[in-house]
Amino acid sequence: MRSDPSPMAALLAGFGSRASAVDEAAHRVVRPFDHAVPAPVDLDEAISGRRGELLDALLRRQSSLRYADDPVRAELVFPLLQGALRRDSAEWGLDDSDALEAFVFVLRSEGSAPGVYRVTARECAFVAPVSAIGDIEDLVVQRELATAAGIVSVCGRLDHAGAHGYRLRVTRAAMAIYDFHLRAQSRDLAGTLFAGFIASAARNLLHSDGVTRHPLISATYGRPVPVG
């Protein structure tokens, strides 16, 4: 009569029966936001009105960790961000599977309600109320970042990317967030780019599994503190 297999044998047998990571990656899908509410975006807003030249904004820009308590119109933020994402897709010639997406944590707003919005090159949608965010300080390493009128986090899909693909996605995300940041600065907004976004704190809120959707780089925006 044979004895039961040892615990170690059972453990090794279990490892051998698991599907490979490559096989699992082939079947991963980006989790959708089933209850998202479309939010209109007026791309003309991004090019209308008084606007400083981007070169001037680049020369005079300053990273700011202090913000006035004034709200910022989300209807300005969304088209500036969507325009940056559209330029990313067009310049790199990529399809939707490689497209970047961004999430805007709208904290103090005129017009659109505070909350979490998903912005892509094609659409914008409200995905969660501000109450779902909880303590905004839990999302950032530096608590000063939580005092901004809003936070933008650009996400990318990393599965099948490989080492070089990962570097390309980070580069593209940095280019897109700088695009948004400089255009926001040209509209007299303040802010800073930062890498201290705590992805694990927003995992459920953003449906982020760290692979099909992962935060790559972020930025704040807000009204500058008055001088004097």
Residue pairs with C-beta under 8 A, 6 or more apart in sequence:
5 13
25 159
25 160
25 211
28 159
28 209
28 211
28 212
29 212
30 157
30 207
30 212
30 213
31 207
31 209
31 212
31 213
32 207
33 118
33 125
33 127
33 207
35 127
36 118
36 125
36 126
36 127
37 125
37 126
38 123
38 124
38 125
38 126
39 78
39 112
39 117
39 124
39 125
39 126
40 124
41 78
41 79
41 82
41 119
41 123
41 124
42 75
42 79
43 79
43 82
43 83
44 79
45 75
45 76
45 79
46 76
46 79
46 80
46 82
46 83
46 183
51 183
51 186
51 187
52 185
52 186
52 187
52 188
53 186
54 182
54 183
54 186
56 186
57 182
57 183
57 185
57 186
58 182
60 185
61 181
61 182
61 185
62 190
63 191
63 192
63 193
64 190
64 191
64 192
64 220
64 222
64 224
64 225
65 142
65 144
65 145
65 147
65 192
66 144
66 147
66 190
66 224
66 225
67 147
67 148
67 149
67 190
67 220
67 222
67 223
67 224
67 225
68 222
68 223
68 224
68 225
68 226
69 108
69 223
70 108
70 149
70 222
70 223
71 108
71 109
71 110
71 149
71 223
72 108
72 109
72 110
72 149
72 150
72 189
72 221
72 222
72 223
73 109
73 110
73 111
74 104
74 106
74 109
74 110
74 111
74 112
74 117
74 150
75 111
75 112
76 187
77 104
77 106
77 150
77 152
77 184
77 221
78 104
78 112
78 117
78 119
78 124
80 180
80 183
80 184
80 187
81 102
81 104
81 119
81 152
81 180
82 119
82 120
82 121
82 124
83 179
83 183
84 176
84 177
84 179
84 180
84 183
85 99
85 100
85 101
85 102
85 119
85 120
85 121
85 176
86 121
87 176
87 179
88 94
88 99
88 100
88 121
88 172
88 175
88 176
88 179
89 99
89 100
89 121
92 98
92 172
96 122
97 157
98 157
98 169
99 120
99 121
100 120
100 121
100 154
100 155
100 156
100 169
100 172
100 173
100 176
101 118
101 119
101 120
101 154
101 155
101 156
101 213
102 118
102 119
102 120
102 152
102 153
102 154
102 155
102 176
103 116
103 117
103 118
103 119
103 127
103 152
103 153
103 155
103 202
103 206
103 215
104 116
104 117
104 119
104 150
104 151
104 152
105 116
105 133
105 136
105 139
105 150
105 151
105 152
105 153
106 112
106 113
106 114
106 115
106 116
106 117
106 130
106 149
106 150
107 114
107 130
107 133
107 136
107 148
107 149
107 150
107 151
108 114
108 149
108 150
108 222
109 149
109 150
112 126
113 126
113 129
113 130
114 129
114 130
115 126
115 127
115 128
115 129
115 130
115 132
115 133
116 126
116 127
116 128
116 129
116 130
116 132
116 133
116 205
116 206
117 124
117 125
117 126
117 127
118 124
118 125
118 127
128 205
132 205
133 139
133 205
136 146
136 151
137 143
137 146
138 198
138 201
139 146
139 151
139 197
139 198
139 201
139 202
140 146
140 151
140 194
140 196
140 197
140 198
141 194
141 196
141 197
141 198
142 194
142 196
145 151
145 192
145 194
145 196
145 220
147 222
148 191
148 220
148 221
148 222
149 221
149 222
149 223
150 220
150 221
150 222
151 197
151 218
151 219
151 220
151 221
152 177
152 180
152 218
152 219
152 220
152 221
153 197
153 202
153 206
153 215
153 217
153 218
154 173
154 176
154 177
154 215
154 216
154 217
154 218
155 173
155 206
155 208
155 213
155 214
155 215
155 216
156 169
156 170
156 172
156 173
156 213
156 214
156 216
157 169
157 211
157 212
157 213
157 214
158 165
158 166
158 169
158 210
158 211
158 212
158 214
159 211
159 212
161 168
161 169
169 216
170 216
170 217
173 216
173 217
174 193
174 216
174 217
177 193
177 217
177 218
177 219
178 193
180 219
181 191
181 193
181 219
181 221
184 191
184 221
185 191
188 224
189 221
189 222
189 223
189 224
190 221
190 222
190 223
190 224
190 225
191 219
191 220
191 221
191 222
192 219
192 220
193 217
193 218
193 219
194 217
194 218
194 219
194 220
195 217
195 218
196 218
197 215
197 217
197 218
199 208
199 210
199 214
199 215
202 208
202 215
203 209
203 210
206 213
206 215
207 213
208 214
208 215
